[in-house]
Amino acid sequence: MDPADWHIVRSTPLLSGMPPDIVQDFAGGLVARAYEKGTPLFHQGQAADAFFVILEGWVKIYRTTSDGLEVVLHVFKRGETFAEAAMFLGGRYPASAATVSSARLVRIDGNAFRTRIRNQPELALSMLAAASYQLKSLVEQIEQIKVRSAPQRIAEFILRLADGQEGPAIVDLPFEKGLIANRLGMKPESFSRALARLRPLGVSVERDVVEIADMARLAAFVEFTGDDG
C-alpha cells in the first residue's frame, strides 16, 4: 500500500482510535488488491473470517430471499469498512458482498485482529466507534427516505459524488441506476421520474454522466423543506 492507502486505512472509524504503530504491526504486511466490477467477496452463510477496508470503489451488501430476490442492505464507499461485526462475533456472514464498480480493497484477517483485541482490550473502543458510525449512517439514510422527496434524495447523492465541487460540475454515476434507486429507497421507475424532475434545476444525465449547472442551486434544493413540486 502507498502512503495514500495507509492514510485511508488509519482514518477509518474502526482503526482511527488505535495507535499508528499497532495498526502498522498487524496490518503492515497487507496488500491492496484490485477487483473487477461484480466480483463476489463473500456469500451469505460463509464463515466470517475477515473484514475489508475500501480504498477505491463501491461494495454492496445484500441478502437473497427464498424466492431468489436480491435485497440490497447497504452500499459502502471509499474510506469505509464492512463485515467487521460478523467477523468479531466469529460466526457466519449474515449477508453477501460484491463489488458494484471496479475497486481496491484491503482484506484484514479476523483471527489476527481478534487476537490483538484480546491482548489489548482497550482496542474494543474502536469497535464501538465503528459500530456507532455505521448505525449513524443507517439512521441518516432512513431519515432521508422519510423526510426528503425522491428528487431531493437523488440530488443529495449527486452532491456527495461531486465531493465539494462548486459552480458547474460533472460527475460519473459509480454504479447502475437500478442499484442507486435501491440504495435511495425507491423503485427504478420512480428513480427515472425523480431524476427527470431535476432538469429544471440544471441537472442533465447522459448514460452514466451527470452534468450540474450550479452546485449551490442543487444544494439549496436538497435543504428546501417546502413542497418540491
C-alpha positions in Angstrom: 0.0 0.0 0.0 1.2 3.5 -0.8 1.0 6.4 1.7 -2.4 7.5 0.5 -3.7 3.9 1.1 -2.3 3.9 4.6 -4.0 7.2 5.3 -7.3 5.8 4.3 -6.8 2.6 6.5 -5.7 4.6 9.5 -8.6 7.1 9.1 -11.4 4.5 9.2 -13.6 4.7 12.3 -12.6 1.2 13.2 -8.8 1.8 13.2 -8.5 5.6 13.8 -8.6 5.0 17.6 -5.6 2.7 17.5 -2.0 4.0 17.8 -0.4 4.0 14.3 2.3 1.6 15.4 -0.3 -1.0 16.4 -2.1 -0.6 13.1 1.2 -1.0 11.3 2.1 -4.0 13.4 -0.9 -6.1 12.5 -1.7 -4.7 9.0 1.8 -3.8 7.8 2.1 -6.9 5.6 -1.3 -6.4 3.9 -1.5 -5.8 0.2 -4.2 -3.8 -1.5 -6.0 -5.9 -4.1 -7.8 -4.8 -7.2 -11.2 -6.2 -8.0 -13.3 -6.0 -11.2 -16.9 -4.9 -11.1 -19.3 -7.7 -10.0 -16.7 -9.7 -8.0 -18.2 -11.6 -5.1 -16.3 -11.1 -1.9 -18.2 -13.5 0.4 -21.5 -15.2 0.5 -24.3 -15.3 3.0 -23.7 -18.2 5.4 -20.0 -18.4 4.8 -17.6 -18.4 7.8 -16.9 -14.8 8.7 -13.1 -14.8 8.8 -12.2 -11.3 7.7 -13.3 -7.7 7.2 -12.5 -5.2 4.5 -11.3 -1.6 4.0 -12.3 0.1 0.8 -9.5 2.1 -0.8 -11.4 2.8 -4.1 -14.8 1.9 -5.5 -18.1 0.7 -4.1 -19.3 -2.5 -2.5 -22.8 -3.7 -1.9 -24.1 -5.8 1.0 -27.1 -7.8 0.1 -29.3 -10.8 1.0 -31.0 -13.2 -1.3 -34.6 -14.1 -0.4 -36.0 -17.7 -0.6 -37.6 -16.8 -4.0 -34.3 -15.5 -5.4 -34.9 -11.8 -5.0 -31.8 -9.7 -4.2 -32.3 -7.1 -1.5 -29.5 -4.5 -1.1 -28.9 -3.6 2.5 -26.2 -1.1 2.1 -23.6 0.3 -0.3 -20.2 1.1 1.1 -17.7 3.6 -0.4 -14.1 4.6 -0.2 -12.8 5.0 3.3 -15.3 2.7 4.9 -15.0 -0.8 6.4 -17.5 -3.6 6.2 -18.1 -7.1 7.6 -16.3 -6.3 10.9 -19.4 -7.0 13.0 -19.8 -10.6 11.7 -16.1 -11.1 12.0 -16.0 -10.0 15.6 -18.8 -12.4 16.5 -16.8 -15.2 14.9 -19.8 -16.7 13.2 -21.0 -16.5 9.7 -21.7 -13.6 7.3 -25.4 -12.8 7.6 -25.4 -11.3 4.0 -23.3 -11.4 0.9 -20.9 -8.8 -0.6 -19.8 -7.9 -4.1 -18.2 -5.0 -5.8 -20.5 -2.8 -7.8 -17.7 -0.9 -9.5 -14.0 -1.6 -10.1 -12.5 -1.4 -6.6 -9.3 -1.7 -4.5 -9.8 -3.3 -1.1 -7.7 -4.4 1.9 -8.7 -7.7 3.5 -7.9 -7.9 7.2 -7.8 -11.4 8.8 -10.2 -11.8 11.6 -8.2 -14.2 13.8 -5.2 -11.8 13.9 -7.5 -8.9 14.7 -9.3 -10.7 17.5 -6.0 -11.8 19.0 -4.9 -8.2 19.1 -8.0 -7.1 20.9 -7.7 -9.9 23.5 -4.2 -8.8 24.2 -5.2 -5.1 24.3 -8.9 -4.9 25.4 -8.9 -1.1 25.1 -8.9 -1.5 21.4 -12.5 -2.7 21.7 -13.4 1.0 21.9 -12.5 1.2 18.2 -15.1 -1.5 17.5 -17.7 0.6 19.3 -16.7 3.7 17.3 -17.1 1.7 14.0 -20.5 0.3 15.1 -21.7 3.8 16.1 -20.5 5.3 12.8 -22.4 2.7 10.8 -25.5 3.0 12.9 -25.5 6.8 12.5 -25.1 6.3 8.7 -28.1 3.9 8.6 -30.2 6.2 10.8 -29.4 9.2 8.5 -30.3 7.1 5.4 -33.7 6.1 7.0 -34.3 9.8 8.0 -33.6 11.0 4.4 -36.0 8.5 3.0 -38.7 9.7 5.4 -38.3 13.4 5.2 -36.9 14.1 1.8 -38.6 13.6 -1.6 -37.2 11.3 -4.2 -35.7 14.1 -6.3 -34.0 15.5 -3.1 -32.5 12.1 -2.3 -31.1 11.8 -5.8 -29.8 15.4 -5.6 -28.0 14.7 -2.3 -26.5 11.5 -3.7 -25.1 13.5 -6.7 -23.8 16.2 -4.4 -21.8 13.6 -2.4 -20.4 12.2 -5.6 -19.3 15.8 -6.5 -17.3 15.9 -3.2 -17.3 19.6 -2.6 -17.1 20.9 -6.1 -18.5 24.4 -6.7 -20.2 26.1 -9.7 -20.8 23.7 -12.6 -19.7 20.1 -12.2 -19.6 16.8 -14.0 -19.8 13.5 -12.1 -19.9 9.9 -13.1 -22.5 7.6 -11.5 -20.5 4.9 -9.8 -22.8 2.0 -10.5 -26.1 1.2 -12.3 -29.1 3.3 -11.8 -31.2 0.4 -10.6 -28.8 -0.1 -7.6 -28.8 3.6 -6.9 -32.6 3.5 -6.8 -32.4 0.6 -4.3 -29.9 2.4 -2.2 -32.1 5.5 -2.1 -35.3 3.6 -1.2 -37.2 3.8 -4.5 -38.1 1.7 -7.4 -36.2 2.0 -10.7 -39.2 3.6 -12.5 -39.6 6.1 -9.6 -35.9 6.9 -9.8 -36.2 7.8 -13.5 -39.2 10.1 -12.9 -37.5 11.8 -10.0 -34.3 12.2 -11.9 -36.2 13.9 -14.7 -37.6 16.4 -12.2 -34.1 17.7 -11.6 -33.8 19.0 -15.1 -35.3 22.4 -14.3 -32.5 22.7 -11.7 -29.8 22.4 -14.3 -29.2 18.6 -13.9 -28.8 16.6 -17.1 -27.9 12.9 -17.4 -26.3 11.1 -20.4 -25.9 7.4 -19.7 -23.7 7.4 -16.5 -22.5 11.0 -16.7 -24.3 13.8 -14.7 -23.8 17.4 -15.5 -24.8 20.0 -12.9 -25.1 23.7 -14.0 -24.9 25.1 -10.4 -23.9 23.1 -7.4 -25.2 25.7 -4.9 -28.6 25.7 -6.5 -28.8 21.9 -6.2 -27.6 22.0 -2.6 -30.4 24.6 -1.8 -32.9 22.3 -3.3 -31.8 19.4 -1.1 -32.3 21.5 2.0 -35.6 23.0 0.9 -38.3 21.9 3.4 -41.4 23.1 1.4 -43.3 21.4 -1.4 -40.8 20.4 -4.1 -43.5 20.3 -6.7 
